[in-house]
């Protein structure tokens, strides 16, 4: 599979290797990176996931607790 962009730049699509070669040689489309297709076509209609960040608490280890007790 190859990612192609039409020569006018309006359309990005995925196609087979043979069809991509044919389109390129005819001048109908140019090769494009897959990341462009992912951003503009594949992920366009996906809802944005809202993930809440968990607050990380750093609990003291046993050695740190021991050290705190010795300093008091």
Buried (B, 14 or more C-beta within 10 A) or exposed (E): EBBBBBEEEEEBBBBEEEBBEEBBEEEEBEEBEEEEBEEEBEEEEEEEEEEEEEEEEEEEEEEEEEEEEEEE
